[in-house]
Amino acid sequence: MAKVFQSKTWMGVCLALVVLGIILTFSSRTAWWCFTDVFFFFMAAFLQLMSLVLAKTGLSAAAKLQVIAMVCVVLGVLALIGEAIAFYFLD
């Protein structure tokens, strides 16, 4: 993984940016399914940060959290594409 994703500080900044993105786009998300992409991006940032915190105590737990975080990133990108397609056809 990239060096940025192995730093607690940068992952904290990424998590804060995701939360800021949720706050700034909250009013434009009209349906419940509009939050799926930000949910997966939040979970990815949070799980990666937790894997870095747990890296010294449990390597296997940290590795599993990193895998789950990567899956959340992929699901977030797919949700973002799905939302874009849905908004294109619904509007």
N, C-alpha and C positions, 0 to 999 in steps of 0.2 A: 504494500500500500504506500501511498504517497506520504511524505514526511509530515504534511499538514494534518493528516488524519491520525497520526501517532502522537500528537501533542495535546495535552489536556487543555491548555490555554486556547488553542485554535478551535478545538471541538466545542469548548464553552462558548466561544464567539459564534461558531456555526449554529449552535443551539439557540443562542440569543437572537440571531438573525432570523431563524425559522419562527420563533415566537413573535418577533417584530412583524414578520410577514403575515402571520395569522392575524395579528391585531390590525394591521393596516388594510387587509383585504376582507375583514370580517363582514362589513356591510354589503359588499358586492357578492357575497356567497349566499344565494337565496334559498337553495335546497340543501338538505342534509348531505347528499352525495357530493356536493361541491367541496366538502372538507376532506375527502379521501386522500388526495395528493398531499396536503399539508400534514395530515395525520401520519402517513408513512414517512415523510421527510423528518417530522419531529421524532418519530420512533427511531429512525436510523441515526440521527444525531445523538439522541439520548442513549441508545444502546452502545454506540461507539464510545461515548464518553464514559459510560459505566464499565465497558471492557477495559478502558485504560486505567480506571480507578482500581479494578479488581486484578489487574495484570500481576501485581506483586504477591497476591494471596492465592490466586487460583488460575493457573495458566489454561487449564481446560475450559473453565467457565468463561474466561476472557476470549478464548478462541471461538467458542460457540456464540457468544454475543456478537463478535465481529461478523460471523457468517450470517446471523439473523439480521444485523444492521445492513449488510450488503443486499440481502433479499428485500428488505424494506425499501432500499434505494431503487431497486429494479421495479418493485410494485408501485412506488411513488411516481416513477417516470411513466409507467403504463397507465396509472390513474390520471396523470396530467394529460397524456395523449387522449385518453378516453373522454375526459371532461372537455377538452378542446373540440373533439368531434361532436359530442353531445350539444355543446353550446352553438356550434355551427349549424346543426340541423334544427335545434329548438328555437333559435332566434330568427 
